[in-house]
Amino acid sequence: MSKLRVELGEKGYDIHVGTSLLDRAGELISCACEGKAAAVVTNRRIGALYADRLVQSLANAGISARVITIPAGERYKMLSTVARIYEKLLDQRLDRGGMVIGLGGGVVGDLAGFAAATYLRGVDFVQVPTSLLAQVDASVGGKTGVNLSRGKNLVGAFHQPKLVLIDVSVLRTLPGRELRSGLAEVIKHGIIRDGEYFGFLETNLRTIKRQDPAVLEHTIARSCEIKADVVRQDERESGLRRILNFGHTVGHAVESLTAYRGIRHGEAVAVGMVTSALASREMGLASGDLVDRIVGILQAAGLPHKLPPGIGHAEIVAAMGLDKKVAHGKLHAVLVRSIGSAFVADDVAPEIWLKALQAQAIL
């Protein structure tokens, strides 16, 4: 088992990465949280697989838990779903001494975390992510939130978990497409922060996809370590943390324009990373092999590198203008000079994005 620490002073917390950790969840959670009552938020599929094990483990540690089941899918990451969670928490009479546990992928974690951040003005929150994407990204850093009809994650709050519990063995039941989607965020960490790690991924991608336990644990732990280090330096995304949004500005636009149907988050981010790399090249900032290496590893991972059919370039650029990263009328976009070196550009002209999208179409 690997144990990492997100150093945020009084708000710091541990990340545990290992196999069969669900059966130790109660023990580990009771060390991080004082409460003896919990609400486990999950969806039907994940709940059927893992909720009983988690609830039993909590009971063994003296924590009474009830399960709240919500619909699965990005289109349900809305305020109406959070309202349903509030009602269930009230039915349970969960008070400020209780905790909310998110058991599931990124959608579950975001919804459960936002509910925990806002219910009774904030209760303890624990992340038990069950998708690769959530394990390496959404579960770490304290971002919670929901979508509005006009954009992704436009309502939210920073609410750090008390603990992140990553059981690598649950990925065996993850559909192949979801595993590939998670690889987009793994690859992103190498692109923005660690060229050596990116090289490791290029070499070991096939082994990771086969879910070799040791290689997978190392991969997840290293990705969490990269994100934790960035969060430590910039908890509330006022500067450095923005580099974690590499590929997300275009990716969120793609998700919004497809109404969160037919494309996974990681797939949209993969497309966005290529667009951003091409924008970097258009501005004369990127190294020569940057785009080729990114496209190559995405193809090896089974991820897309072009826009879905039917989405126009001008539509993408317009949707980017509604992104939550717009401040004072300027869109903060993440570009890359070389593998391992990302930076925030304050105002990339729409013409650059259009040229990048045109170049992407003929890759």
DARACOR-V480326 format. One record per backbone hydrogen bond with DSSP energy under -0.5 kcal/mol. NH is the residue of the N-H (numbers start at 1). CO is the residue of the C=O. Records with the same first field share a line. If there is no record, write none. Layout:
BEGIN
NH: CO / CO
END
This chain:
BEGIN
2: 17
4: 15
6: 13
7: 5
8: 6
11: 8
12: 9
13: 6
14: 162
15: 4
16: 164
17: 2
18: 166
23: 20
24: 21
25: 22
28: 24
29: 25
30: 26
31: 27
32: 28 / 29
33: 29
38: 64
39: 99
40: 66
41: 39 / 101
42: 40 / 68
44: 70
47: 43
48: 44
49: 45
50: 46
51: 46 / 47
52: 47
54: 50
55: 51
56: 52
57: 53
58: 54
59: 55
60: 56
61: 57 / 58
62: 59
63: 58
64: 36 / 62
66: 38
68: 40
69: 67
70: 42
76: 73
77: 74
78: 76
81: 78
82: 78
83: 79
84: 80
85: 81
86: 82
87: 83
88: 84
89: 85
90: 86
91: 87
92: 88
93: 89 / 90
94: 89
98: 95
99: 37
100: 124
101: 39
102: 126
103: 41 / 101
104: 102 / 128
109: 105
110: 106
111: 107
112: 108
113: 109
114: 110
115: 111
116: 112
117: 113
118: 114
119: 115
121: 118
122: 119
123: 116
124: 98
126: 100
127: 163
128: 102 / 126
130: 104
131: 104
135: 131
136: 132
137: 133
138: 133
139: 134
140: 137
144: 157
145: 110
146: 155
147: 77
148: 151
151: 148
154: 151
155: 146
157: 144
159: 142 / 157
162: 125
163: 125
164: 14
165: 127
166: 16 / 164
167: 129 / 165
168: 18 / 166
170: 167
171: 168
172: 169
173: 170
174: 171
178: 175
179: 175
180: 176
181: 177
182: 178
183: 179
184: 180 / 181
185: 181 / 182
186: 182
187: 183
188: 184
189: 185
190: 186
191: 187
192: 188
193: 189
194: 189 / 190
198: 194
199: 195
200: 196
201: 197
202: 198
203: 199
204: 200
205: 201
208: 204
209: 205
210: 206
211: 208
212: 207
216: 212
217: 213
218: 214
219: 215
220: 216
221: 217
222: 218
223: 219
224: 220
225: 221
226: 222
227: 223
228: 224
229: 225
230: 226
231: 227
232: 228
233: 229
234: 230
237: 234
242: 239
243: 240
244: 241
245: 242
246: 243
248: 245
249: 245
251: 247
252: 248
253: 249
254: 250
255: 251
256: 252
257: 253
258: 254
259: 256
260: 255
261: 258
268: 264
269: 265
270: 266
271: 267
272: 268
273: 269
274: 270
275: 271
276: 272
277: 273
278: 274
279: 275
280: 276
281: 277
282: 278
283: 279
284: 281
285: 280
286: 280
287: 337
290: 287
293: 289
294: 290
295: 291
296: 292
297: 293
298: 294
299: 295
300: 296
301: 297
302: 298 / 299
303: 298
311: 308
312: 310
316: 312
317: 313
318: 314
319: 315
320: 316
321: 317 / 318
322: 319
323: 320
326: 323
327: 330
330: 327
332: 325 / 330
333: 331 / 345
335: 333 / 343
337: 341
338: 341
340: 191
341: 191 / 338
342: 192
343: 335
345: 333 / 343
346: 344
348: 331
349: 347
352: 349
353: 349
354: 350
355: 351
356: 352
357: 353
358: 354
359: 355
360: 356
361: 357
362: 358 / 359
363: 360
END
